[in-house]
Amino acid sequence: MSPLWRPSSGCGPACLPGPGEAPAIPVFRQLGRAAGLLGMLGLGIGLAALLPALPTRERQAALRGWARITARACGVRLEVRGRLPRRRVLLVANHVSWWDVLALLAVAPARLVAKQEVRRWPLIGLLARAAGTVFVDRSRPRGLPATVGRVASALRSGRSVAVFPEGTTWCGGAASCRPPTGFRPAMFQAAIDAGAPVVPLRIGYRCGVTGETTTAPAFVGDETLLRSVRRMLAVRKLTVCVDIAAPLHPGRSADRRALARVAESAVHLVPSASVALTAPVVAGPAPEQPVRAPARPTATVLPVPTRSPAVTSPAGAAAGSPAGQPERELPLAA
């Protein structure tokens, strides 16, 4: 499969904390957290059967409540900075861990974009279908425009949609580990077509004991999901931080690639040199200043004069990346 559809990062075992490096809780407390996680997954079965019968607002409240209780059961504290618009938006976030999904649901219970294989996964597939997930068939690149159309339709109907445009997880540390393809622009076309704002979110993890960023929750390399879950449940005072940046308001003639680069810059708090060469973009502070998420986000206008052609092939989704060891794809890394 093309690296366009199976992107990779530069992460490896060295990006993860070694034995004893992250402050841990006693084993009996780890077992208690594991039992709490299993109990919440079991509760998710009943929730999956109930969700389709609920109105949109009640469905969102149920998903948000389930995600937040699951976080507490696992000893994870949620910290949110910024405020989401009340209208429907396209949420775009960086991707560090399988826990990112719960962080998103706890903050903004939107429809998610997932690879097609998730539909057949036990329990997770059931929850994904019940939540109205938009599935992407990566074995059929020609089906991408139809998927973009479904996302645009969901936005037009008033539903928010969340996507991880990097397409894979990485530790969130060194810039050299970041997936070389960056934010793939395909799904940004849906926001342009639907006239919906794009809200960049930055997801990070901090150890409450040291007060420093930790890569303990990262899910990278050849590590198994079980090992990743065990390491995360063992961390003492883990906090997941969700920073909400100012919404971007693309015009009808906006270019999806320029929009993706601006959103990526807002997520990673770095200026985007490529966008400056593409078109005049008003995206917050001057280039030498970091882009920060204010407590009350203000509108951002993207007056990009030309519009890219419709997505018709993988090349329309992102630039190709060099061959490398495939990174582990998560259910919602489409």
C-alpha positions as CSV (number, residue, x, y, z in Angstrom):
1,M,0.0,0.0,0.0
2,S,1.2,3.5,-0.8
3,P,2.9,5.4,2.1
4,L,0.3,8.1,1.3
5,W,-2.3,5.8,2.9
6,R,0.1,4.2,5.4
7,P,2.1,7.2,6.7
8,S,5.0,6.7,9.1
9,S,6.8,8.8,11.7
10,G,10.3,8.8,13.0
11,C,9.4,7.4,16.4
12,G,10.8,4.2,17.9
13,P,11.4,2.6,21.3
14,A,13.8,5.5,22.3
15,C,10.8,7.9,22.2
16,L,9.1,6.0,25.1
17,P,10.1,6.2,28.8
18,G,12.2,3.3,30.0
19,P,11.4,1.1,33.0
20,G,11.2,3.3,36.1
21,E,11.5,6.6,34.3
22,A,7.8,7.6,34.6
23,P,6.4,7.9,38.2
24,A,4.2,4.8,38.7
25,I,1.5,3.7,41.1
26,P,1.5,0.4,43.0
27,V,0.5,-2.7,41.1
28,F,-2.8,-3.2,43.0
29,R,-3.9,0.3,41.9
30,Q,-3.0,-0.5,38.3
31,L,-5.2,-3.6,38.6
32,G,-8.0,-1.4,39.9
33,R,-7.7,1.0,36.9
34,A,-7.6,-2.0,34.5
35,A,-10.9,-3.2,36.1
36,G,-12.4,0.2,35.7
37,L,-11.4,0.4,32.1
38,L,-12.9,-3.0,31.4
39,G,-16.1,-2.0,33.2
40,M,-16.5,1.1,31.1
41,L,-15.9,-0.8,27.9
42,G,-18.7,-3.2,29.0
43,L,-20.9,-0.2,29.7
44,G,-20.1,0.9,26.2
45,I,-22.0,-2.1,24.8
46,G,-25.2,-0.9,26.3
47,L,-24.4,2.7,25.2
48,A,-23.9,1.5,21.6
49,A,-27.4,0.1,21.6
50,L,-28.9,3.2,23.0
51,L,-27.1,5.9,21.0
52,P,-29.0,5.5,17.6
53,A,-32.3,6.1,19.4
54,L,-31.2,9.3,21.1
55,P,-31.5,12.9,19.6
56,T,-28.2,14.5,18.6
57,R,-27.8,16.6,21.8
58,E,-28.5,13.7,24.1
59,R,-26.2,11.5,22.1
60,Q,-23.4,13.9,22.5
61,A,-24.0,14.3,26.2
62,A,-24.0,10.5,26.6
63,L,-20.7,10.1,24.7
64,R,-19.1,13.0,26.6
65,G,-20.2,11.6,29.9
66,W,-19.0,8.1,29.1
67,A,-15.6,9.3,28.0
68,R,-15.1,11.5,31.1
69,I,-16.1,8.7,33.5
70,T,-13.7,6.4,31.6
71,A,-10.9,8.9,32.1
72,R,-11.6,9.1,35.8
73,A,-11.7,5.3,36.1
74,C,-8.3,5.1,34.5
75,G,-6.8,7.8,36.8
76,V,-6.5,10.4,33.9
77,R,-7.3,14.0,34.5
78,L,-8.7,16.2,31.7
79,E,-7.5,19.7,31.3
80,V,-9.1,21.9,28.6
81,R,-7.9,25.4,27.5
82,G,-10.0,27.4,25.1
83,R,-13.6,27.2,24.0
84,L,-15.3,25.4,21.1
85,P,-17.8,27.2,18.9
86,R,-21.4,26.1,19.4
87,R,-22.0,25.6,15.7
88,R,-20.8,22.6,13.7
89,V,-17.1,22.5,12.9
90,L,-14.4,20.3,11.5
91,L,-12.1,19.4,14.4
92,V,-8.5,18.5,13.5
93,A,-6.0,17.3,16.0
94,N,-2.5,15.9,16.3
95,H,-2.2,12.1,17.0
96,V,-0.2,10.7,19.9
97,S,-2.1,7.8,21.4
98,W,-5.2,5.6,21.3
99,W,-6.3,7.7,24.2
100,D,-6.7,10.8,21.9
101,V,-10.1,9.4,20.9
102,L,-11.4,9.5,24.4
103,A,-9.9,12.9,24.9
104,L,-11.8,14.2,21.8
105,L,-15.1,12.6,22.9
106,A,-14.8,14.0,26.4
107,V,-14.3,17.5,25.0
108,A,-16.3,17.5,21.7
109,P,-18.3,14.3,21.0
110,A,-18.3,14.7,17.2
111,R,-18.6,12.1,14.5
112,L,-15.2,10.6,13.8
113,V,-13.3,9.5,10.7
114,A,-11.9,5.9,10.9
115,K,-10.5,3.3,8.6
116,Q,-12.8,0.7,7.2
117,E,-11.3,-2.2,9.2
118,V,-12.6,-0.7,12.5
119,R,-16.2,-1.6,11.5
120,R,-15.3,-5.3,12.1
121,W,-13.5,-4.8,15.4
122,P,-15.1,-6.3,18.5
123,L,-16.9,-3.8,20.7
124,I,-14.9,-0.8,19.3
125,G,-16.5,-1.3,15.9
126,L,-19.9,-1.5,17.5
127,L,-19.3,1.8,19.3
128,A,-17.9,3.4,16.2
129,R,-21.0,2.5,14.1
130,A,-23.4,3.6,16.9
131,A,-21.6,7.0,17.1
132,G,-22.0,7.6,13.4
133,T,-18.4,7.2,12.4
134,V,-17.4,8.0,8.8
135,F,-15.3,5.1,7.5
136,V,-12.5,5.3,5.0
137,D,-11.6,2.4,2.7
138,R,-7.9,2.8,2.2
139,S,-7.8,-0.1,-0.3
140,R,-9.9,2.0,-2.7
141,P,-8.2,5.4,-3.2
142,R,-10.8,6.3,-5.8
143,G,-13.4,6.2,-3.0
144,L,-11.8,9.2,-1.2
145,P,-14.0,11.9,-2.9
146,A,-17.1,10.0,-1.8
147,T,-15.8,10.0,1.8
148,V,-15.0,13.7,1.6
149,G,-18.6,14.1,0.4
150,R,-20.0,12.2,3.4
151,V,-18.0,14.4,5.8
152,A,-19.3,17.5,4.0
153,S,-22.9,16.2,4.2
154,A,-22.5,15.6,8.0
155,L,-21.2,19.2,8.4
156,R,-24.1,20.6,6.4
157,S,-26.5,18.7,8.6
158,G,-25.2,20.4,11.6
159,R,-23.0,17.6,13.0
160,S,-19.3,18.3,13.9
161,V,-16.7,15.9,12.6
162,A,-13.3,15.1,14.0
163,V,-10.3,13.8,12.2
164,F,-6.6,13.2,12.8
165,P,-5.0,14.5,9.6
166,E,-1.5,13.2,10.3
167,G,-2.8,9.7,9.6
168,T,-0.6,8.1,12.2
169,T,0.6,8.4,15.8
170,W,3.9,9.9,16.9
171,C,5.5,10.8,20.3
172,G,4.8,14.5,20.0
173,G,8.4,15.3,21.0
174,A,11.2,15.9,18.5
175,A,10.3,17.6,15.2
176,S,12.2,14.8,13.5
177,C,9.6,12.3,14.6
178,R,6.7,14.2,13.0
179,P,5.1,12.4,10.0
180,P,6.8,13.9,6.9
181,T,3.4,14.2,5.1
182,G,2.1,16.6,7.8
183,F,-1.6,17.3,7.8
184,R,-3.2,15.6,4.8
185,P,-5.6,18.1,3.1
186,A,-8.4,15.9,1.8
187,M,-10.8,16.3,4.7
188,F,-10.2,20.0,4.8
189,Q,-12.0,20.2,1.4
190,A,-15.2,19.0,3.2
191,A,-15.1,22.0,5.5
192,I,-14.6,24.3,2.4
193,D,-17.5,22.7,0.6
194,A,-19.8,22.9,3.6
195,G,-18.8,26.4,4.7
196,A,-17.8,25.0,8.1
197,P,-15.1,26.4,10.4
198,V,-12.0,24.4,11.1
199,V,-10.9,24.2,14.8
200,P,-7.4,23.0,15.4
201,L,-6.9,21.0,18.7
202,R,-3.6,20.2,20.3
203,I,-3.5,17.0,22.5
204,G,-0.7,16.6,24.9
205,Y,0.1,14.5,28.0
206,R,1.7,15.7,31.3
207,C,2.8,13.9,34.4
208,G,1.3,15.6,37.4
209,V,4.3,14.5,39.6
210,T,7.0,16.1,37.6
211,G,4.9,18.7,35.8
212,E,6.6,17.8,32.5
213,T,5.3,16.5,29.2
214,T,5.4,12.7,29.1
215,T,5.4,10.2,26.1
216,A,4.1,7.4,28.3
217,P,0.7,7.3,26.5
218,A,2.3,7.4,23.1
219,F,1.5,4.4,20.8
220,V,4.3,4.1,18.3
221,G,6.6,1.5,16.6
222,D,6.0,-2.2,17.0
223,E,4.5,-1.9,20.5
224,T,1.3,-3.9,21.1
225,L,-1.8,-2.2,22.3
226,L,-1.9,-4.2,25.5
227,R,1.6,-3.1,26.5
228,S,0.7,0.5,25.7
229,V,-2.4,0.3,27.9
230,R,-0.5,-1.2,30.8
231,R,2.1,1.5,30.7
232,M,-0.5,4.3,30.6
233,L,-2.5,2.9,33.4
234,A,0.6,2.7,35.5
235,V,1.4,6.5,35.3
236,R,0.9,8.4,38.4
237,K,-1.2,11.6,38.0
238,L,-1.5,11.6,34.3
239,T,-3.1,14.7,32.7
240,V,-4.4,14.9,29.1
241,C,-4.3,18.5,27.9
242,V,-6.5,19.7,25.1
243,D,-5.8,23.2,23.8
244,I,-8.4,24.6,21.5
245,A,-7.1,27.1,19.0
246,A,-9.0,29.9,17.3
247,P,-11.4,28.7,14.6
248,L,-10.4,29.1,10.9
249,H,-13.1,30.3,8.5
250,P,-12.2,29.3,5.0
251,G,-13.9,31.0,2.1
252,R,-15.5,29.2,-0.9
253,S,-12.3,29.7,-2.9
254,A,-9.9,28.6,-0.2
255,D,-7.2,26.1,-1.0
256,R,-7.4,22.9,1.1
257,R,-3.6,22.6,1.2
258,A,-3.1,26.1,2.5
259,L,-5.9,25.5,5.0
260,A,-4.2,22.3,6.2
261,R,-0.9,24.1,6.6
262,V,-2.4,26.9,8.7
263,A,-4.3,24.3,10.9
264,E,-1.1,22.3,11.4
265,S,0.8,25.4,12.4
266,A,-1.9,26.2,15.0
267,V,-1.7,22.7,16.4
268,H,2.1,22.6,16.7
269,L,2.5,26.2,17.7
270,V,5.0,27.0,14.9
271,P,4.8,29.4,11.9
272,S,4.1,27.8,8.5
273,A,6.6,29.0,5.9
274,S,4.9,27.1,3.1
275,V,1.6,28.9,3.6
276,A,3.3,32.2,3.4
277,L,4.5,31.3,-0.1
278,T,1.1,29.9,-1.2
279,A,-1.3,32.7,-0.5
280,P,-2.0,35.6,1.8
281,V,-3.4,34.0,5.0
282,V,-4.6,35.8,8.1
283,A,-4.1,33.2,10.8
284,G,-3.4,35.1,14.0
285,P,-0.2,36.6,15.3
286,A,2.8,37.7,13.2
287,P,5.1,34.8,12.0
288,E,7.7,35.4,14.7
289,Q,5.1,34.9,17.4
290,P,3.7,31.5,18.4
291,V,0.1,30.8,17.6
292,R,-1.7,30.3,20.9
293,A,-5.3,29.3,21.7
294,P,-7.1,32.2,23.5
295,A,-9.7,31.6,26.1
296,R,-12.4,33.0,23.8
297,P,-11.3,32.1,20.3
298,T,-11.8,34.8,17.6
299,A,-12.7,34.2,14.0
300,T,-9.9,33.7,11.5
301,V,-10.4,34.4,7.8
302,L,-8.5,32.6,5.0
303,P,-8.8,34.8,1.9
304,V,-7.1,32.2,-0.4
305,P,-7.9,33.3,-4.0
306,T,-7.7,29.9,-5.8
307,R,-9.4,26.6,-5.2
308,S,-7.7,23.3,-5.8
309,P,-9.4,20.7,-8.0
310,A,-11.6,18.1,-6.4
311,V,-9.9,15.2,-4.8
312,T,-9.7,12.4,-7.3
313,S,-6.7,10.3,-6.2
314,P,-4.3,9.8,-3.3
315,A,-2.3,12.7,-4.7
316,G,-5.1,14.9,-3.8
317,A,-4.9,13.9,-0.2
318,A,-1.3,14.8,0.5
319,A,2.2,14.8,-0.8
320,G,3.9,11.4,-0.9
321,S,6.3,10.4,1.9
322,P,9.5,8.5,1.7
323,A,9.3,4.8,2.3
324,G,9.9,3.7,5.9
325,Q,8.8,1.3,8.5
326,P,5.0,1.5,8.6
327,E,3.7,3.2,11.8
328,R,0.9,1.6,13.7
329,E,-2.4,2.9,12.5
330,L,-5.1,3.6,15.1
331,P,-8.8,3.3,14.5
332,L,-9.3,7.0,14.1
333,A,-6.1,7.9,12.2
334,A,-7.7,8.3,8.8
